[in-house]
Amino acid sequence: MVKTCLAATILLLASLTFAGVRDGPARPIAPTTESAAREAIRKRVPAVGRIIVRSGPGFVAAGSAVMIEATGLVVTTLHQVQDKNGRIAEDIFLTLPSPEDNFGGLDKSKKHRLTLFRASPVYDLALLTIDNRAGAFAFVPFADPQSVHLLDPVYILGYPELGGDSITISRGIIAGRDDWEGWFKLDTHLVHGYSGGAVLNERGELLGVPVQKRVDYSTLNLSEESPQATMSVSSIDFVRPVSVIRQLRTSEAAGPAVVVAGQVIGATGNAVAGALIALLQGRPQVVNHENLLAYRWTADDGAFSLSAAAEDGDYTIRVKASGFRIKDQVVRIKDGKSPALKLELEPEK
């Protein structure tokens, strides 16, 4: 899961509303018994697999993915299929559970090569298709977005690194909804590798995919002699809802992918970690759903890489960081390329 500091999260750019769960009355649905729920979840195990990408001479596990169409359409998180420069990896494969394994063990003898179909840097989602597919695949049907309610039980299916080569299923509840960005919030404590997996309701329908974990840290003063230390005290898992996946599936791809990368530093030349950085269409005063192309937080060394569908032209890089003034930098994309950027922030007075 992508870890971001809660303090950085509250710096989010402006009133920003993404597609989420629709308000309004939901159609009545009969309660599901616990035994029926278990059976419904078991039936979806064959449709959840592990994404692997080539890294150097071998392959590495990147995370989880969900089959959403019998024809071989897969949804996962975009960051899992990108390299460190934000470019789509050349070799992406999906391994699925063996039909003979009752515990969802992966069939490592079969690697399905994937090709990128559509991607959303803003939502951090990617749709991929299986090459040379033969026959129909098991898939997870979409849930009705209006059927989701606070405290609804959910099941999370995925292949976390700590769980080895068989599926791991966690249980939780819908802990809330972030109206700012249209996320579901879960009370679970998912570990690395669940990203891109399936969040299911009791009927085995897809509610969304885990994309991000936000962690709250506390500073500890252990003693006068030792330096300060930080530790995570709590976290919230955030899920992109199925309404966003449906929107991505039915929308047209918008332009070629462009990578804008660089580093954010302070006035003294020190790297600024945890800064919120966004790529914006044109030179807007107010950030909204239409002009925000991509956003991320800077790494510990101040580095960032944004990938977006963008034509040649002038764009704005906007940076927000605690203790610094907001910075706007015009960047020109030409022939599908952007120069490497070094952005220096001025301290607040």
VEXTIGU-866985 format. One record per residue (C-alpha): x negated, y, z negated; residue in three letters. Coordinates in steps of 0.02 Angstrom, whole numbers, plus 32768, in hexadecimal, padded with zeros to 4 digits. Each point is the difference from the previous one (the first is absolute). Last residue first. Example, Ala and Ser with C-alpha at 12.3 -4.5 7.8 and 13.67 -1.06 7.14 Angstrom:
{{7D54, 7FCB, 7E9B}, 'SER'}
{{8045, 7F54, 7FDF}, 'ALA'}
# end
This chain:
{{7E90, 86AA, 7E9D}, 'LYS'}
{{801E, 7F5D, 805B}, 'GLU'}
{{7F65, 7FAF, 8046}, 'PRO'}
{{7FDD, 800D, 80BC}, 'GLU'}
{{8006, 7F61, 8065}, 'LEU'}
{{7F80, 7FCF, 8086}, 'GLU'}
{{803D, 7F91, 808E}, 'LEU'}
{{7F81, 7F9D, 8063}, 'LYS'}
{{8051, 7FC0, 809F}, 'LEU'}
{{7FCB, 7F7F, 8082}, 'ALA'}
{{8039, 803A, 80AC}, 'PRO'}
{{80A7, 7FC3, 8044}, 'SER'}
{{801F, 7F90, 8096}, 'LYS'}
{{8091, 7FD9, 8074}, 'GLY'}
{{7FB4, 805E, 8091}, 'ASP'}
{{8003, 809B, 7F93}, 'LYS'}
{{8047, 8010, 7F51}, 'ILE'}
{{7FE1, 80AB, 7FB4}, 'ARG'}
{{7FFF, 8014, 7F44}, 'VAL'}
{{8040, 809A, 7FA4}, 'VAL'}
{{7FD4, 7FFD, 7F47}, 'GLN'}
{{8079, 802E, 7F75}, 'ASP'}
{{7FC1, 8000, 7F4D}, 'LYS'}
{{8066, 8007, 7F60}, 'ILE'}
{{7F98, 804D, 7F76}, 'ARG'}
{{7FA6, 7F8C, 7F89}, 'PHE'}
{{8016, 7FC4, 7F4C}, 'GLY'}
{{806B, 7F6A, 8030}, 'SER'}
{{7FF1, 7FD8, 80B9}, 'ALA'}
{{8069, 802A, 8097}, 'LYS'}
{{7FBD, 7FF7, 80B2}, 'VAL'}
{{8059, 802D, 80A2}, 'ARG'}
{{7FBA, 7FCD, 80A9}, 'ILE'}
{{805A, 805D, 808A}, 'THR'}
{{8011, 7FCF, 80B6}, 'TYR'}
{{7FCA, 8048, 80A7}, 'ASP'}
{{8017, 7F9D, 80A1}, 'GLY'}
{{7FEB, 7F56, 8051}, 'ASP'}
{{808F, 7F87, 7FDA}, 'GLU'}
{{801C, 7FB1, 7F56}, 'ALA'}
{{8032, 7F57, 7FB9}, 'ALA'}
{{7FA8, 8001, 7F58}, 'ALA'}
{{7F6C, 7FB9, 7FA2}, 'SER'}
{{7FB4, 8060, 7F6F}, 'LEU'}
{{7F56, 7FD8, 7FB7}, 'SER'}
{{7FBF, 804C, 7F5F}, 'PHE'}
{{7F5B, 800C, 7FA3}, 'ALA'}
{{7FEF, 805E, 7F5B}, 'GLY'}
{{7F82, 7F81, 7FBD}, 'ASP'}
{{8081, 7FB8, 7F88}, 'ASP'}
{{807E, 7FF2, 808E}, 'ALA'}
{{8071, 808C, 803F}, 'THR'}
{{80BC, 7FEA, 7FF5}, 'TRP'}
{{8067, 7FE1, 809B}, 'ARG'}
{{8076, 8054, 8079}, 'TYR'}
{{8040, 7FEB, 80B2}, 'ALA'}
{{806A, 8058, 8083}, 'LEU'}
{{8061, 807D, 7F96}, 'LEU'}
{{8058, 807A, 8075}, 'ASN'}
{{80AC, 7FB0, 800A}, 'GLU'}
{{8013, 7FC2, 7F4D}, 'HIS'}
{{7FD7, 80AA, 7FB6}, 'ASN'}
{{7F6C, 806B, 7FCE}, 'VAL'}
{{801E, 80BA, 7FF3}, 'VAL'}
{{7F8D, 8084, 804B}, 'GLN'}
{{7FE5, 7F9B, 809E}, 'PRO'}
{{7F67, 800D, 8072}, 'ARG'}
{{801D, 7F81, 808A}, 'GLY'}
{{802A, 7F4D, 7FCE}, 'GLN'}
{{7FB4, 7FD8, 7F57}, 'LEU'}
{{7F78, 7F89, 7FC7}, 'LEU'}
{{7FFF, 7FEF, 7F43}, 'ALA'}
{{7F82, 7FF8, 7F73}, 'ILE'}
{{8026, 7FE2, 7F48}, 'LEU'}
{{7F60, 800C, 7F9C}, 'ALA'}
{{7FD9, 7F69, 7F94}, 'GLY'}
{{7F43, 8015, 8008}, 'ALA'}
{{7FA9, 80A6, 8023}, 'VAL'}
{{7F49, 7FE1, 802E}, 'ALA'}
{{7F82, 807A, 7FB7}, 'ASN'}
{{7FBA, 8087, 8072}, 'GLY'}
{{8004, 8089, 7F7D}, 'THR'}
{{8097, 8053, 8051}, 'ALA'}
{{805F, 7F5C, 7FFC}, 'GLY'}
{{7FFF, 7F77, 8082}, 'ILE'}
{{807E, 7FA8, 8071}, 'VAL'}
{{7FBC, 7F85, 8080}, 'GLN'}
{{802A, 7FD1, 80B3}, 'GLY'}
{{8077, 7F9F, 806F}, 'ALA'}
{{8088, 8021, 8081}, 'VAL'}
{{8030, 7F63, 8060}, 'VAL'}
{{8076, 800B, 8095}, 'VAL'}
{{807F, 7F7B, 8034}, 'ALA'}
{{8050, 801E, 80A9}, 'PRO'}
{{80AB, 8050, 8015}, 'GLY'}
{{80A5, 7FE6, 7FAA}, 'ALA'}
{{8038, 7F4A, 8000}, 'ALA'}
{{80BC, 7FF5, 801B}, 'GLU'}
{{8072, 7FDD, 7F6D}, 'SER'}
{{8065, 7F61, 7FE1}, 'THR'}
{{7F81, 7F9F, 7F97}, 'ARG'}
{{7FC3, 809B, 7FA4}, 'LEU'}
{{80B1, 802E, 7FCC}, 'GLN'}
{{8023, 7F4E, 7FC7}, 'ARG'}
{{7F62, 8002, 7F98}, 'ILE'}
{{8032, 80A8, 7FB3}, 'VAL'}
{{80AD, 7FBE, 7FD4}, 'SER'}
{{7FAE, 7F65, 7FB5}, 'VAL'}
{{7FBA, 8066, 7F72}, 'PRO'}
{{7F46, 8029, 7FE9}, 'ARG'}
{{7FD6, 7FBF, 7F53}, 'VAL'}
{{7FA3, 8055, 7F72}, 'PHE'}
{{7FB4, 7FA6, 7F6B}, 'ASP'}
{{7FEF, 8065, 7F60}, 'ILE'}
{{7F6A, 7FFB, 7F8C}, 'SER'}
{{7FD2, 8011, 7F4A}, 'SER'}
{{7F6F, 8021, 7F8B}, 'VAL'}
{{7F6E, 7FF4, 8078}, 'SER'}
{{7F5B, 801F, 7FAB}, 'MET'}
{{7F86, 8090, 8002}, 'THR'}
{{7F5B, 8013, 7FA6}, 'ALA'}
{{7FAD, 8098, 7FB2}, 'GLN'}
{{7F47, 7FF4, 7FDF}, 'PRO'}
{{7FB8, 7FAA, 7F66}, 'SER'}
{{7FA7, 8059, 7F71}, 'GLU'}
{{8095, 805B, 7FB7}, 'GLU'}
{{8066, 7F62, 8006}, 'SER'}
{{8084, 7FA7, 8067}, 'LEU'}
{{804E, 809C, 8049}, 'ASN'}
{{8083, 7FB2, 8071}, 'LEU'}
{{8052, 8052, 8095}, 'THR'}
{{80A8, 7FB8, 8033}, 'SER'}
{{802F, 7FCC, 80AF}, 'TYR'}
{{80A9, 7FF2, 8054}, 'ASP'}
{{8001, 7F8E, 8098}, 'VAL'}
{{8065, 800D, 809E}, 'ARG'}
{{8011, 7F60, 8065}, 'LYS'}
{{8029, 8008, 80B8}, 'GLN'}
{{804A, 7FA0, 8090}, 'VAL'}
{{8072, 7F77, 7FC0}, 'PRO'}
{{8079, 7FCE, 808C}, 'VAL'}
{{80BB, 801E, 800C}, 'GLY'}
{{80AC, 7FBF, 7FCC}, 'LEU'}
{{7FF6, 7F60, 8066}, 'LEU'}
{{808E, 7F86, 7FE1}, 'GLU'}
{{7FEB, 7F61, 7F99}, 'GLY'}
{{80AC, 800D, 7FB0}, 'ARG'}
{{7FB6, 802F, 7F58}, 'GLU'}
{{7FAB, 8098, 804E}, 'ASN'}
{{7F58, 7FF4, 8054}, 'LEU'}
{{7F5F, 8065, 7FFF}, 'VAL'}
{{7F90, 7FB1, 8082}, 'ALA'}
{{7F44, 8016, 8015}, 'GLY'}
{{7FA2, 8090, 8051}, 'GLY'}
{{7F99, 8024, 7F63}, 'SER'}
{{8002, 7F67, 7F8F}, 'TYR'}
{{7F45, 7FEF, 8020}, 'GLY'}
{{7FC0, 8068, 7F6F}, 'HIS'}
{{8068, 7FEC, 7F62}, 'VAL'}
{{80B7, 8022, 7FDC}, 'LEU'}
{{8034, 8041, 7F56}, 'HIS'}
{{80BE, 7FFC, 8011}, 'THR'}
{{807A, 8086, 7FC5}, 'ASP'}
{{802A, 802B, 80B4}, 'LEU'}
{{801C, 80AA, 8051}, 'LYS'}
{{8056, 800D, 80A9}, 'PHE'}
{{7FB7, 8088, 806C}, 'TRP'}
{{805E, 8086, 8061}, 'GLY'}
{{7F77, 8083, 7FFA}, 'GLU'}
{{8045, 8087, 7F8E}, 'TRP'}
{{8099, 7F9C, 7FD1}, 'ASP'}
{{7F92, 7F86, 7F9F}, 'ASP'}
{{8076, 7F74, 7FD1}, 'ARG'}
{{8008, 7FA2, 7F5D}, 'GLY'}
{{7FCE, 7F66, 7F9D}, 'ALA'}
{{8044, 7F81, 807D}, 'ILE'}
{{7FDB, 7F64, 7F9B}, 'ILE'}
{{7F78, 7F7F, 7FF3}, 'GLY'}
{{7FCD, 7F50, 802D}, 'ARG'}
{{7F5D, 7FC1, 8049}, 'SER'}
{{7FE2, 7F79, 8081}, 'ILE'}
{{7F51, 7FC6, 8032}, 'THR'}
{{7FE6, 7FA1, 80A3}, 'ILE'}
{{7F72, 7F84, 800E}, 'SER'}
{{7F4D, 8023, 8037}, 'ASP'}
{{7FBB, 804D, 7F61}, 'GLY'}
{{806B, 8066, 7F89}, 'GLY'}
{{7F7B, 807E, 7FCA}, 'LEU'}
{{7FF4, 803F, 80B3}, 'GLU'}
{{80BA, 8024, 8005}, 'PRO'}
{{8064, 7F9C, 8081}, 'TYR'}
{{80B1, 8041, 7FFF}, 'GLY'}
{{80B3, 7FF1, 7FC8}, 'LEU'}
{{8055, 807F, 7F8E}, 'ILE'}
{{80A9, 7FD3, 7FB6}, 'TYR'}
{{807E, 8085, 7FCD}, 'VAL'}
{{8082, 8018, 7F77}, 'PRO'}
{{8071, 809A, 8011}, 'ASP'}
{{7FDB, 807C, 7F75}, 'LEU'}
{{8036, 8098, 8069}, 'LEU'}
{{8065, 7FCF, 8098}, 'HIS'}
{{7FE0, 7FC2, 80B0}, 'VAL'}
{{8097, 7FCE, 806B}, 'SER'}
{{7FFC, 80A0, 8067}, 'GLN'}
{{7F5E, 7FCB, 8055}, 'PRO'}
{{8055, 7F61, 8042}, 'ASP'}
{{7F79, 7F7D, 7FF7}, 'ALA'}
{{7F97, 7FD1, 8096}, 'PHE'}
{{7FED, 7F4B, 8034}, 'PRO'}
{{7F5E, 7FA2, 7FD7}, 'VAL'}
{{7FB4, 7F96, 808B}, 'PHE'}
{{7FD8, 7F4B, 802A}, 'ALA'}
{{7FAD, 7FFB, 80AA}, 'PHE'}
{{804A, 7FCA, 80A7}, 'ALA'}
{{7FA8, 7FA1, 8089}, 'GLY'}
{{7F57, 8022, 804C}, 'ALA'}
{{7FA3, 80A2, 7FE2}, 'ARG'}
{{7F6E, 802D, 806E}, 'ASN'}
{{7FDC, 809E, 7F9F}, 'ASP'}
{{805C, 8025, 7F5E}, 'ILE'}
{{8042, 80B1, 7FF6}, 'THR'}
{{7FD0, 808A, 7F88}, 'LEU'}
{{8060, 8089, 7FA5}, 'LEU'}
{{7F9A, 8072, 7F91}, 'ALA'}
{{802D, 8067, 7F67}, 'LEU'}
{{7FA1, 8086, 7FA1}, 'ASP'}
{{809C, 806E, 7FFC}, 'TYR'}
{{7FA5, 8099, 8043}, 'VAL'}
{{7F86, 7F99, 8068}, 'PRO'}
{{8094, 7FAD, 8058}, 'SER'}
{{7FD3, 7F73, 8076}, 'ALA'}
{{804C, 7FA6, 8094}, 'ARG'}
{{7FDE, 7F60, 8060}, 'PHE'}
{{7F51, 7FD1, 7FC6}, 'LEU'}
{{7FCA, 7F55, 8041}, 'THR'}
{{7FF3, 7F67, 7F91}, 'LEU'}
{{7FA1, 7F5C, 8016}, 'ARG'}
{{8054, 7F6F, 7FA7}, 'HIS'}
{{7F84, 7F98, 7F9C}, 'LYS'}
{{802E, 7F49, 7FEC}, 'LYS'}
{{7F8D, 7F84, 7FA9}, 'SER'}
{{8008, 8069, 7F62}, 'LYS'}
{{80B3, 7FC9, 7FDD}, 'ASP'}
{{801C, 8068, 7F64}, 'LEU'}
{{8048, 7FB0, 7F63}, 'GLY'}
{{80B4, 8033, 7FE1}, 'GLY'}
{{801D, 7F94, 7F67}, 'PHE'}
{{8067, 7F78, 8055}, 'ASN'}
{{7F77, 7FE4, 8080}, 'ASP'}
{{803B, 7F9B, 8098}, 'GLU'}
{{803A, 8099, 8062}, 'PRO'}
{{7F51, 804A, 7FED}, 'SER'}
{{8006, 80B7, 7FD0}, 'PRO'}
{{7FD2, 8083, 8082}, 'LEU'}
{{7F58, 8048, 8037}, 'THR'}
{{8001, 80A4, 805E}, 'LEU'}
{{7F6F, 8043, 8066}, 'PHE'}
{{7FB5, 80A9, 802B}, 'ILE'}
{{7F64, 8012, 806C}, 'ASP'}
{{7FDD, 80AD, 8046}, 'GLU'}
{{8024, 805E, 7F60}, 'ALA'}
{{8067, 809D, 8016}, 'ILE'}
{{7F97, 809A, 7FDF}, 'ARG'}
{{8004, 805C, 7F59}, 'GLY'}
{{7F44, 800E, 7FF0}, 'ASN'}
{{7FF7, 7F7A, 7F79}, 'LYS'}
{{805A, 7F86, 8074}, 'ASP'}
{{80BC, 7FFC, 8011}, 'GLN'}
{{8072, 7F66, 7FF7}, 'VAL'}
{{8020, 8007, 7F44}, 'GLN'}
{{8014, 80BD, 8000}, 'HIS'}
{{8098, 7FF0, 8071}, 'LEU'}
{{8068, 7F9B, 7F85}, 'THR'}
{{805A, 7F67, 8041}, 'THR'}
{{8091, 7FD6, 8074}, 'VAL'}
{{8002, 7F6E, 8079}, 'VAL'}
{{8061, 7FE1, 80A1}, 'LEU'}
{{7FEF, 7F4B, 8039}, 'GLY'}
{{809C, 7FDD, 8067}, 'THR'}
{{805E, 7FC4, 7F65}, 'ALA'}
{{7FFE, 80B4, 7FC1}, 'GLU'}
{{7FCC, 804C, 7F59}, 'ILE'}
{{7F66, 7F97, 7FD9}, 'MET'}
{{7FB0, 8049, 7F64}, 'VAL'}
{{7F4A, 802C, 7FDC}, 'ALA'}
{{7F83, 7FF0, 7F72}, 'SER'}
{{7F51, 8040, 7FDD}, 'GLY'}
{{7F57, 801A, 8051}, 'ALA'}
{{7FAF, 7F56, 7FF1}, 'ALA'}
{{7F53, 8006, 804E}, 'VAL'}
{{7FC1, 7FAD, 809F}, 'PHE'}
{{7F4E, 7FDE, 8035}, 'GLY'}
{{7F69, 8042, 805F}, 'PRO'}
{{8022, 80B8, 7FDD}, 'GLY'}
{{80AF, 801C, 7FBC}, 'SER'}
{{8088, 7FAB, 8064}, 'ARG'}
{{80AD, 801A, 7FBB}, 'VAL'}
{{8074, 7F8F, 7F9C}, 'ILE'}
{{80B7, 8021, 7FDB}, 'ILE'}
{{8053, 7F81, 7F8E}, 'ARG'}
{{80AE, 7FBA, 8017}, 'GLY'}
{{80B6, 8013, 7FD2}, 'VAL'}
{{8085, 7FAF, 8070}, 'ALA'}
{{7FE7, 7F4E, 7FBE}, 'PRO'}
{{8028, 803E, 7F4E}, 'VAL'}
{{80AC, 8042, 802F}, 'ARG'}
{{8060, 7F5F, 7FDA}, 'LYS'}
{{7FB6, 7FFD, 7F51}, 'ARG'}
{{804D, 80AB, 7FDC}, 'ILE'}
{{80B0, 7FC5, 802D}, 'ALA'}
{{7FEB, 7F63, 7F95}, 'GLU'}
{{7FCA, 8065, 7F6A}, 'ARG'}
{{8091, 8078, 8017}, 'ALA'}
{{807E, 7F71, 800A}, 'ALA'}
{{7FBB, 7FBA, 7F5C}, 'SER'}
{{800B, 80AA, 7FAD}, 'GLU'}
{{80B3, 801B, 8037}, 'THR'}
{{8021, 808D, 807B}, 'THR'}
{{8088, 807F, 7FDC}, 'PRO'}
{{8079, 8023, 808E}, 'ALA'}
{{7FDA, 8099, 8067}, 'ILE'}
{{8071, 8097, 8009}, 'PRO'}
{{7FD7, 807B, 808C}, 'ARG'}
{{7F97, 808E, 7FC3}, 'ALA'}
{{8043, 80AD, 7FDE}, 'PRO'}
{{7F92, 8091, 8032}, 'GLY'}
{{7F4A, 802D, 8000}, 'ASP'}
{{7F8C, 7FBB, 8083}, 'ARG'}
{{7F61, 7FAD, 7FC8}, 'VAL'}
{{7F67, 804D, 804A}, 'GLY'}
{{7FD0, 8066, 8096}, 'ALA'}
{{7F7E, 8081, 7FCE}, 'PHE'}
{{8013, 80A8, 7FAD}, 'THR'}
{{7F6F, 8076, 7FE2}, 'LEU'}
{{8014, 809F, 7F9C}, 'SER'}
{{7F4A, 8032, 7FF9}, 'ALA'}
{{7F52, 7FB3, 8005}, 'LEU'}
{{7FF4, 7F7F, 7F79}, 'LEU'}
{{7F9B, 8042, 7F6D}, 'LEU'}
{{805F, 7F8F, 7F8A}, 'ILE'}
{{7FA6, 7F6B, 804B}, 'THR'}
{{7F54, 803C, 7FCF}, 'ALA'}
{{802A, 7FF7, 7F46}, 'ALA'}
{{804C, 7F54, 801A}, 'LEU'}
{{7F59, 7FC2, 803F}, 'CYS'}
{{800C, 7F98, 809C}, 'THR'}
{{7FE4, 7F47, 8019}, 'LYS'}
{{802B, 7FB0, 80A7}, 'VAL'}
{{8038, 7F4F, 7FE2}, 'MET'}
# end
